[in-house]
Amino acid sequence: MEYTTLGDTGLEVSEICLGCMSFGTPDWREWVLDEDESVPIIERAIDLGINFFDTANMYSLGESERILGRALEGRREEMVVASKVFFRMNEDNVFSGGLSRKAIEQEVARSLDRLDMDTMDLLQIHRWDDATPIEQTMRALDDVVRRNQARYLGGSSMWAHQFAEALHTSDRLGLERFATMQNHYNLLYREEEREMLPLCDREGIGVIPWSPLARGMLTRPHEDARATTRGETDDYAVEHPYFEGGGREINERVEELAAAEGVTMAQIGLAWLLEKDWVDAPIVGTTSIEHLEQAVEATELALAESDVEWLEEPYEPVPVSGHE
């Protein structure tokens, strides 16, 4: 495993971050693994050198955090753990979501309790909250860091002007600023290259893309896009414009290059991301040890510049997706 510095934090993290949305309970989403199935994947990730794990309070409504915390028991100081707040955890409790001071303080405390940790390394806002002034949110997040409940702060999918406003607000008020951006970025969805990624590059922000394999759409031929349990049941995946704007041809080129190189389509998709200087560590979710091992192998796969250009050539602009 190769390691990289996460933005300007000084943290040395593995080039693959293990996403933990697939760990929890299938009662939440049909394709999610229970604890007995999840822990071996987490343990294998550690064996392979992965030291960076991303979860969220809303993943299986907290069960993902519980499973990750128990799996990392005794190894906490060696790992980098990230979680998130924003989405409502209880439909009957308006304060279980959003980015008000009350919501942030309550949900961070609950996340730490589930993780069985005093401090998480990275606290991220899962989405932007139009209902709460950014000054209030950033003051509350700054207090989380000052109480040593989190070491660093991060954002997730939002407009670049919103992220710039948040950074400016922190700088103006002398508050802890966002150190990372977890955004929607892959070979089939590149709209972030217009504004967000150049902004992150300029500001020294660590970039940890979610859905680096386009929710599986880069792992198999497009005609088989719904051939897995997740493909059949995850309607959110097909709502993204992956097969618009030249996406089908890109998918076919990934398949062709993978066959020529003797690797999987997923490895080509990850290798493309890892070629991008503004990407630190894509967040890879998996329900299979085999696929996890293949993802780690992809860090050693170098694509020729001509191959990168050939893969990118069919791309056309598509509607912005993932901010909701």
C-alpha positions in Angstrom: 0.0 0.0 0.0 1.2 3.5 -0.9 0.4 6.4 1.4 -0.2 10.1 0.7 -0.6 13.3 2.7 -4.3 14.2 3.2 -4.4 17.8 1.9 -2.5 20.1 4.3 -3.4 18.1 7.4 0.0 16.3 7.6 -2.0 13.0 8.0 -0.4 10.1 6.2 -3.3 8.0 4.8 -3.5 5.0 2.5 -4.3 5.8 -1.1 -7.5 3.8 -0.7 -10.0 4.8 1.9 -12.4 2.0 2.9 -16.0 3.3 2.7 -18.2 1.8 5.3 -21.7 2.4 3.9 -22.0 -1.3 3.0 -21.4 -2.3 6.7 -24.4 -2.4 9.0 -27.7 -4.1 8.5 -29.6 -5.3 5.4 -32.7 -4.0 7.1 -31.5 -0.5 6.1 -30.6 -1.4 2.5 -30.8 -4.8 0.9 -27.2 -5.0 -0.2 -25.6 -4.0 3.2 -23.7 -6.6 5.1 -24.2 -7.5 8.8 -21.5 -7.4 11.4 -20.3 -11.0 10.9 -19.8 -10.3 7.2 -18.4 -6.8 7.6 -15.6 -7.4 10.2 -13.5 -9.8 8.0 -13.5 -7.1 5.2 -12.3 -4.4 7.7 -9.6 -6.8 9.1 -8.4 -7.7 5.6 -8.2 -4.0 4.8 -6.0 -3.4 7.8 -3.8 -6.4 6.7 -3.4 -4.8 3.3 -2.2 -1.5 4.8 -5.4 0.5 4.7 -5.5 2.9 7.6 -8.3 5.3 6.5 -12.0 4.5 7.1 -15.0 6.6 6.2 -18.4 6.1 7.7 -21.4 8.3 8.6 -24.0 8.5 11.3 -26.8 7.8 8.8 -25.2 4.6 7.4 -27.6 1.9 8.7 -28.7 4.6 11.2 -25.6 4.2 13.3 -24.8 0.5 13.0 -22.0 1.1 10.5 -20.2 3.3 13.2 -20.8 0.6 15.8 -19.3 -2.1 13.7 -16.3 0.0 12.7 -15.6 1.0 16.2 -15.7 -2.6 17.5 -13.5 -3.8 14.6 -10.8 -1.2 15.3 -10.7 -1.8 19.1 -7.1 -2.0 20.2 -5.8 -0.4 16.9 -7.5 3.0 17.2 -4.3 5.1 17.4 -3.0 3.6 14.1 -6.1 4.4 12.1 -7.7 7.5 10.6 -11.5 7.5 11.2 -13.9 9.8 9.4 -17.6 10.2 10.0 -20.4 12.7 9.0 -23.4 14.5 10.2 -26.4 16.1 8.4 -29.1 13.6 7.4 -31.9 13.2 9.8 -31.5 10.1 12.0 -35.0 10.1 13.4 -37.9 11.3 11.3 -39.8 12.2 14.5 -36.9 14.4 15.8 -36.2 17.5 13.7 -32.9 18.0 15.7 -31.5 14.7 14.7 -30.4 16.2 11.3 -29.2 19.4 9.8 -26.3 21.6 10.8 -27.6 23.7 13.6 -25.5 23.9 16.7 -27.9 21.7 18.6 -27.9 19.0 15.8 -24.2 19.0 15.5 -23.5 18.7 19.2 -26.0 16.0 19.8 -25.1 13.9 16.7 -21.3 14.1 17.2 -21.7 12.9 20.8 -23.9 10.0 19.6 -21.4 9.1 16.8 -18.5 9.0 19.3 -20.5 6.8 21.6 -21.2 4.4 18.8 -17.6 4.4 17.6 -16.5 4.0 21.3 -14.0 6.8 20.7 -13.2 10.0 22.5 -12.1 11.7 19.3 -12.7 11.0 15.6 -10.0 12.1 13.2 -12.3 13.8 10.6 -15.8 15.1 11.0 -17.5 16.0 7.8 -20.8 17.7 7.0 -22.6 15.3 4.7 -24.4 18.0 2.8 -25.0 21.8 2.9 -27.8 23.1 5.1 -29.7 25.9 3.5 -31.7 26.4 6.7 -28.7 27.3 9.0 -26.3 30.3 8.5 -22.9 29.1 7.7 -21.4 31.2 10.5 -23.4 29.1 13.1 -22.4 25.9 11.5 -18.7 26.8 11.4 -18.7 28.1 15.0 -20.3 24.8 16.2 -17.8 22.7 14.2 -14.9 24.8 15.6 -16.1 24.1 19.1 -16.2 20.3 18.2 -12.5 20.6 17.4 -11.7 22.7 20.5 -13.4 20.1 22.7 -11.2 17.5 21.1 -14.2 15.5 19.7 -12.7 15.8 16.2 -9.2 16.6 14.9 -10.1 17.9 11.5 -13.2 19.1 9.6 -14.4 18.3 6.1 -17.1 19.1 3.6 -19.0 16.9 1.2 -20.8 17.5 -2.1 -21.8 21.1 -2.5 -21.4 24.0 -4.9 -18.0 25.5 -5.1 -19.3 28.9 -4.2 -20.7 27.4 -1.0 -17.4 25.8 -0.1 -15.6 29.0 -0.8 -18.0 30.9 1.5 -17.4 28.3 4.3 -13.6 28.7 3.9 -13.9 32.5 3.9 -16.2 32.4 6.9 -13.7 30.4 8.9 -10.8 32.6 7.9 -12.7 35.8 8.7 -13.8 34.6 12.1 -10.6 32.8 13.0 -12.3 29.4 13.1 -11.1 25.9 12.2 -11.6 25.6 8.4 -12.5 22.6 6.3 -9.4 20.5 5.5 -11.0 18.0 3.1 -13.7 17.7 0.4 -15.6 14.4 -0.2 -17.2 15.0 -3.5 -18.8 13.0 -6.4 -16.1 12.3 -8.9 -15.3 9.4 -11.3 -14.6 8.7 -14.9 -18.3 8.9 -15.7 -18.9 12.0 -13.7 -16.4 14.8 -14.0 -18.4 18.0 -13.4 -16.3 18.7 -10.3 -13.3 19.5 -12.6 -14.9 22.9 -13.5 -14.7 24.6 -10.1 -14.6 22.5 -7.0 -11.4 20.6 -7.8 -9.4 23.7 -8.8 -10.6 25.4 -5.7 -9.5 22.5 -3.5 -6.1 22.4 -5.2 -5.6 26.1 -4.6 -6.6 25.9 -0.9 -4.7 22.8 0.0 -7.8 20.8 0.6 -7.6 17.0 0.7 -9.9 15.4 -1.9 -11.5 12.0 -1.1 -14.0 11.3 -3.8 -17.1 9.2 -3.1 -18.5 6.8 -5.7 -15.1 6.4 -7.5 -16.5 3.5 -9.5 -19.8 5.2 -10.3 -21.8 2.9 -7.9 -20.6 -0.1 -9.9 -21.2 1.4 -13.3 -17.5 1.3 -14.0 -17.1 -2.3 -12.8 -19.0 -4.1 -15.5 -20.3 -3.6 -19.1 -23.2 -1.1 -19.2 -25.6 -3.7 -20.3 -25.0 -5.6 -17.0 -25.3 -2.5 -14.9 -28.1 -3.9 -12.7 -26.8 -7.5 -12.5 -25.9 -7.4 -8.8 -28.0 -7.1 -5.7 -27.1 -3.5 -5.3 -27.6 -2.8 -9.0 -31.1 -4.3 -8.8 -32.1 -2.4 -5.6 -30.1 0.8 -5.5 -32.4 3.1 -7.5 -30.2 6.1 -6.4 -27.4 4.7 -8.6 -29.4 4.9 -11.8 -30.6 8.4 -11.0 -27.0 9.7 -11.6 -26.3 10.7 -15.3 -23.5 8.1 -15.7 -24.6 6.9 -19.1 -25.4 10.3 -20.5 -22.7 12.5 -22.1 -20.7 9.7 -23.7 -20.9 7.5 -20.6 -21.7 4.3 -22.5 -18.7 4.7 -24.8 -16.4 5.5 -21.8 -17.7 2.3 -20.2 -16.9 0.3 -23.3 -13.4 1.8 -23.5 -12.8 0.9 -19.9 -13.8 -2.7 -20.7 -11.5 -2.7 -23.7 -8.5 -1.4 -21.9 -9.1 -3.7 -18.9 -9.0 -6.7 -21.3 -5.9 -5.4 -23.0 -4.1 -4.9 -19.6 -5.3 -8.1 -18.1 -7.0 -6.3 -15.1 -10.6 -5.6 -14.1 -12.7 -2.7 -15.2 -12.8 -1.5 -11.6 -9.0 -1.3 -11.5 -8.9 0.8 -14.6 -11.5 3.2 -13.0 -9.5 3.5 -9.8 -6.2 3.8 -11.7 -7.6 6.8 -13.6 -8.6 8.5 -10.4 -5.2 7.9 -8.8 -3.5 9.6 -11.8 -5.2 12.9 -10.9 -3.0 15.1 -8.8 -5.9 16.7 -7.0 -7.2 13.3 -5.7 -5.7 12.0 -2.4 -7.6 8.9 -1.6 -10.8 7.6 -3.3 -13.4 6.1 -1.0 -14.0 2.5 -2.1 -16.9 0.6 -0.7 -17.1 -3.2 -1.1 -19.0 -6.2 0.0 -16.2 -8.6 -1.1 -12.7 -9.3 0.1 -11.7 -10.2 -3.5 -12.9 -6.8 -4.7 -11.1 -5.1 -1.9 -7.8 -6.8 -2.8 -8.3 -5.8 -6.4 -8.8 -2.2 -5.4 -5.5 -2.2 -3.5 -3.8 -3.7 -6.5 -5.0 -0.8 -8.6 -2.7 1.5 -6.7 0.2 -0.1 -8.5 -1.4 0.2 -11.9 0.0 3.1 -14.0 -1.9 4.3 -17.0 -0.2 5.7 -20.0 -1.0 9.3 -20.7 -2.4 8.3 -24.1 -4.7 5.8 -22.3 -6.0 8.5 -19.9 -6.7 10.8 -22.9 -8.5 8.0 -24.7 -10.7 7.1 -21.7 -11.6 10.8 -21.2 -12.2 11.7 -24.9 -16.0 10.7 -25.2 -17.0 12.7 -22.0 -19.6 15.4 -22.5 -21.1 17.7 -19.8 -23.9 16.2 -17.8 -26.3 17.6 -15.1 -24.7 18.2 -11.7 -25.6 15.3 -9.5 -24.9 14.4 -5.9 -25.5 17.7 -4.0 -28.9 16.6 -2.7 
